[in-house]
Amino acid sequence: MSKRFVYLSAIAFFLAVTPVVAQTPAPTPAFAAAERALLEAEREQAAQWAAQPYQAARDAYAQAQALQLKRKKSDADRAAQTAEAQAELAATQARQRKLAEQIERKTSENNALRRDLLFGKDGNRP
């Protein structure tokens, strides 16, 4: 047998036995936390109510995924933690802004009712 045949056989064997498909690394706790925070931000409609921190969270998560594919685990975890923090900020800001709008609406309704009680519906004082 020639050396070339032996080398080709060995290469063919390893290619058949070990898959050459690039696999993504297993998700870390930092990624799981970032995903949960992003889902919570989506539930709070952060894209509408807190667009800047929500987009920053999405960008940081995309960066974390890219770093994970490059096998830069510590950098990927840091980016995932940044994504989590930004998503939590976005969810909190969204909740705060929705509540502020509800308070403003209730205050306006109460003022209208107060006017109606004081001046009547036609605007004349009873």
Contact map, one row per residue, 1 for C-alpha under 8 A:
111011000000000000000000000000000000000000000000000000000000000000000000000000000000000000000000000000000000000000000000000000
111111000000000000000000000000000000000000000000000000000000000000000000000000000000000000000000000000000000000000000000000000
111111100000000000000000000000000000000000000000000000000000000000000000000000000000000000000000000000000000000000000000000000
011111110000000000000000000000000000000000000000000000000000000000000000000000000000000000000000000000000000000000000000000000
111111111000000000000000000000000000000000000000000000000000000000000000000000000000000000000000000000000000000000000000000000
111111111100000000000000000000000000000000000000000000000000000000000000000000000000000000000000000000000000000000000000000000
001111111110000000000000000000000000000000000000000000000000000000000000000000000000000000000000000000000000000000000000000000
000111111111000000000000000000000000000000000000000000000000000000000000000000000000000000000000000000000000000000000000000000
000011111111100000000000000000000000000000000000000000000000000000000000000000000000000000000000000000000000000000000000000000
000001111111110000000000000000000000000000000000000000000000000000000000000000000000000000000000000000000000000000000000000000
000000111111111000000000000000000000000000000000000000000000000000000000000000000000000000000000000000000000000000000000000000
000000011111111100000000000000000000000000000000000000000000000000000000000000000000000000000000000000000000000000000000000000
000000001111111110000000000000000000000000000000000000000000000000000000000000000000000000000000000000000000000000000000000000
000000000111111111000000000000000000000000000000000000000000000000000000000000000000000000000000000000000000000000000000000000
000000000011111111110000000000000000000000000000000000000000000000000000000000000000000000000000000000000000000000000000000000
000000000001111111100000000000000000000000000000000000000000000000000000000000000000000000000000000000000000000000000000000000
000000000000111111100000000000000000000000000000000000000000000000000000000000000000000000000000000000000000000000000000000000
000000000000011111110000000000000000000000000000000000000000000000000000000000000000000000000000000000000000000000000000000000
000000000000001111111000000000000000000000000000000000000000000000000000000000000000000000000000000000000000000000000000000000
000000000000001001111100000000000000000000000000000000000000000000000000000000000000000000000000000000000000000000000000000000
000000000000000000111110000000000000000000000000000000000000000000000000000000000000000000000000000000000000000000000000000000
000000000000000000011111000000000000000000000000000000000000000000000000000000000000000000000000000000000000000000000000000000
000000000000000000001111100000000000000000000000000000000000000000000000000000000000000000000000000000000000000000000000000000
000000000000000000000111110000000000000000000000000000000000000000011000000000000000000000000000000000000000000000000000000000
000000000000000000000011111000000000000000000000000000000000000000011010000000000000000000000000000000000000000000000000000000
000000000000000000000001111100000000000000000000000000000000000000000000000000000000000000000000000000000000000000000000000000
000000000000000000000000111111110000000000000000000000000000000000000000000000000000000000000000000000000000000000000000000000
000000000000000000000000011111110000000000000000000000000000000000000000000010000000000000000000000000000000000000000000000000
000000000000000000000000001111111000000000000000000000000000000000000000000000000000000000000000000000000000000000000000000000
000000000000000000000000001111111100000000000000000000000000000000000000000010011001000000000000000000000000000000000000000000
000000000000000000000000001111111110000000000000000000000000000000000000000010011000000000000000000000000000000000000000000000
000000000000000000000000001111111111000000000000000000000000000000000000000000000000000000000000000000000000000000000000000000
000000000000000000000000000011111111100000000000000000000000000000000000000000001001000000000000000000000000000000000000000000
000000000000000000000000000001111111110000000000000000000000100000000000000000011011101000000000000000000000000000000000000000
000000000000000000000000000000111111111000000000000000000000000000000000000000000001000000000000000000000000000000000000000000
000000000000000000000000000000011111111100000000000000000000000000000000000000000000000000000000000000000000000000000000000000
000000000000000000000000000000001111111110000000000000000000000000000000000000000001101100000000000000000000000000000000000000
000000000000000000000000000000000111111111000000000000001100000000000000000000000011001100000000000000000000000000000000000000
000000000000000000000000000000000011111111100000000000000000000000000000000000000000000000000000000000000000000000000000000000
000000000000000000000000000000000001111111110000000000000000000000000000000000000000001100100000000000000000000000000000000000
000000000000000000000000000000000000111111111110000001000000000000000000000000000000001101100100000000000000000000000000000000
000000000000000000000000000000000000011111111110000000000000000000000000000000000000000000100000000000000000000000000000000000
000000000000000000000000000000000000001111111100000000000000000000000000000000000000000000000000000000000000000000000000000000
000000000000000000000000000000000000000111111100000000000000000000000000000000000000000000100110000000000000000000000000000000
000000000000000000000000000000000000000011111111100000000000000000000000000000000000000000100100000000000000000000000000000000
000000000000000000000000000000000000000011111111111001000000000000000000000000000000000001101100000000000000000000000000000000
000000000000000000000000000000000000000011001111111001100000000000000000000000000000000000000000000000000000000000000000000000
000000000000000000000000000000000000000000001111111000000000000000000000000000000000000000000100000000000000000000000000000000
000000000000000000000000000000000000000000001111111000000000000000000000000000000000000000001100110000000000000000000000000000
000000000000000000000000000000000000000000000111111111000000000000000000000000000000000001101100000000000000000000000000000000
000000000000000000000000000000000000000000000111111111100000000000000000000000000000000001000000000000000000000000000000000000
000000000000000000000000000000000000000000000000011111110000000000000000000000000000000001000000000000000000000000000000000000
000000000000000000000000000000000000000000000000011111111000000000000000000000000000011011000000000000000000000000000000000000
000000000000000000000000000000000000000010000110011111111100000000000000000000000000011011100000000000000000000000000000000000
000000000000000000000000000000000000000000000010001111111110000000000000000000000000000000000000000000000000000000000000000000
000000000000000000000000000000000000000000000000000111111111000000000000000000000010010000000000000000000000000000000000000000
000000000000000000000000000000000000010000000000000011111111100000000000000000000111111000000000000000000000000000000000000000
000000000000000000000000000000000000010000000000000001111111110000000000000000000010001000000000000000000000000000000000000000
000000000000000000000000000000000000000000000000000000111111111000000000000000000010000000000000000000000000000000000000000000
000000000000000000000000000000000000000000000000000000011111111100000000000000110110000000000000000000000000000000000000000000
000000000000000000000000000000000100000000000000000000001111111110000000000000110110000000000000000000000000000000000000000000
000000000000000000000000000000000000000000000000000000000111111111000000000000000000000000000000000000000000000000000000000000
000000000000000000000000000000000000000000000000000000000011111111100000000100100000000000000000000000000000000000000000000000
000000000000000000000000000000000000000000000000000000000001111111110000001111110000000000000000000000000000000000000000000000
000000000000000000000000000000000000000000000000000000000000111111111000000100000000000000000000000000000000000000000000000000
000000000000000000000000000000000000000000000000000000000000011111111100000100000000000000000000000000000000000000000000000000
000000000000000000000000000000000000000000000000000000000000001111111111101100000000000000000000000000000000000000000000000000
000000000000000000000001100000000000000000000000000000000000000111111111100100000000000000000000000000000000000000000000000000
000000000000000000000001100000000000000000000000000000000000000011111111000000000000000000000000000000000000000000000000000000
000000000000000000000000000000000000000000000000000000000000000001111111000000000000000000000000000000000000000000000000000000
000000000000000000000000100000000000000000000000000000000000000000111111100000000000000000000000000000000000000000000000000000
000000000000000000000000000000000000000000000000000000000000000000111111111100000000000000000000000000000000000000000000000000
000000000000000000000000000000000000000000000000000000000000000000110011111110000000000000000000000000000000000000000000000000
000000000000000000000000000000000000000000000000000000000000000000000001111111000000000000000000000000000000000000000000000000
000000000000000000000000000000000000000000000000000000000000000100100001111111100000000000000000000000000000000000000000000000
000000000000000000000000000000000000000000000000000000000000001111110001111111110000000000000000000000000000000000000000000000
000000000000000000000000000101100000000000000000000000000000000100000000111111111000000000000000000000000000000000000000000000
000000000000000000000000000000000000000000000000000000000000000100000000011111111100000000000000000000000000000000000000000000
000000000000000000000000000000000000000000000000000000000001101100000000001111111110000000000000000000000000000000000000000000
000000000000000000000000000001100100000000000000000000000001100100000000000111111111000000000000000000000000000000000000000000
000000000000000000000000000001101100000000000000000000000000000000000000000011111111100000000000000000000000000000000000000000
000000000000000000000000000000000000000000000000000000001001100000000000000001111111110000000000000000000000000000000000000000
000000000000000000000000000000000100010000000000000000011111100000000000000000111111111000000000000000000000000000000000000000
000000000000000000000000000001001110110000000000000000001000000000000000000000011111111100000000000000000000000000000000000000
000000000000000000000000000000000100100000000000000000001000000000000000000000001111111110000000000000000000000000000000000000
000000000000000000000000000000000000000000000000000011011000000000000000000000000111111111000000000000000000000000000000000000
000000000000000000000000000000000100110110000000000011001100000000000000000000000011111111100000000000000000000000000000000000
000000000000000000000000000000000000110110000000000000000000000000000000000000000001111111110000000000000000000000000000000000
000000000000000000000000000000000000000000000000000011000000000000000000000000000000111111111000000000000000000000000000000000
000000000000000000000000000000000000000010000100011111000000000000000000000000000000011111111100000000000000000000000000000000
000000000000000000000000000000000000000111011100010001000000000000000000000000000000001111111110000000000000000000000000000000
000000000000000000000000000000000000000000000000000000000000000000000000000000000000000111111111000000000000000000000000000000
000000000000000000000000000000000000000000000100110000000000000000000000000000000000000011111111100000000000000000000000000000
000000000000000000000000000000000000000010011101110000000000000000000000000000000000000001111111110000000000000000000000000000
000000000000000000000000000000000000000000010000000000000000000000000000000000000000000000111111111000000000000000000000000000
000000000000000000000000000000000000000000000000000000000000000000000000000000000000000000011111111100000000000000000000000000
000000000000000000000000000000000000000000000000100000000000000000000000000000000000000000001111111110000000000000000000000000
000000000000000000000000000000000000000000000000100000000000000000000000000000000000000000000111111111000000000000000000000000
000000000000000000000000000000000000000000000000000000000000000000000000000000000000000000000011111111100000000000000000000000
000000000000000000000000000000000000000000000000000000000000000000000000000000000000000000000001111111110000000000000000000000
000000000000000000000000000000000000000000000000000000000000000000000000000000000000000000000000111111111000000000000000000000
000000000000000000000000000000000000000000000000000000000000000000000000000000000000000000000000011111111100000000000000000000
000000000000000000000000000000000000000000000000000000000000000000000000000000000000000000000000001111111110000000000000000000
000000000000000000000000000000000000000000000000000000000000000000000000000000000000000000000000000111111111000000000000000000
000000000000000000000000000000000000000000000000000000000000000000000000000000000000000000000000000011111111100000000000000000
000000000000000000000000000000000000000000000000000000000000000000000000000000000000000000000000000001111111110000000000000000
000000000000000000000000000000000000000000000000000000000000000000000000000000000000000000000000000000111111111000000000000000
000000000000000000000000000000000000000000000000000000000000000000000000000000000000000000000000000000011111111100000000000000
000000000000000000000000000000000000000000000000000000000000000000000000000000000000000000000000000000001111111110000000000000
000000000000000000000000000000000000000000000000000000000000000000000000000000000000000000000000000000000111111111000000000000
000000000000000000000000000000000000000000000000000000000000000000000000000000000000000000000000000000000011111111100000000000
000000000000000000000000000000000000000000000000000000000000000000000000000000000000000000000000000000000001111111110000000000
000000000000000000000000000000000000000000000000000000000000000000000000000000000000000000000000000000000000111111111000000000
000000000000000000000000000000000000000000000000000000000000000000000000000000000000000000000000000000000000011111111100000000
000000000000000000000000000000000000000000000000000000000000000000000000000000000000000000000000000000000000001111111111000000
000000000000000000000000000000000000000000000000000000000000000000000000000000000000000000000000000000000000000111111111101000
000000000000000000000000000000000000000000000000000000000000000000000000000000000000000000000000000000000000000011111111100000
000000000000000000000000000000000000000000000000000000000000000000000000000000000000000000000000000000000000000001111111000011
000000000000000000000000000000000000000000000000000000000000000000000000000000000000000000000000000000000000000000111111111111
000000000000000000000000000000000000000000000000000000000000000000000000000000000000000000000000000000000000000000111111111111
000000000000000000000000000000000000000000000000000000000000000000000000000000000000000000000000000000000000000000011011111100
000000000000000000000000000000000000000000000000000000000000000000000000000000000000000000000000000000000000000000000011111100
000000000000000000000000000000000000000000000000000000000000000000000000000000000000000000000000000000000000000000010011111110
000000000000000000000000000000000000000000000000000000000000000000000000000000000000000000000000000000000000000000000011111111
000000000000000000000000000000000000000000000000000000000000000000000000000000000000000000000000000000000000000000000111001111
000000000000000000000000000000000000000000000000000000000000000000000000000000000000000000000000000000000000000000000111000111
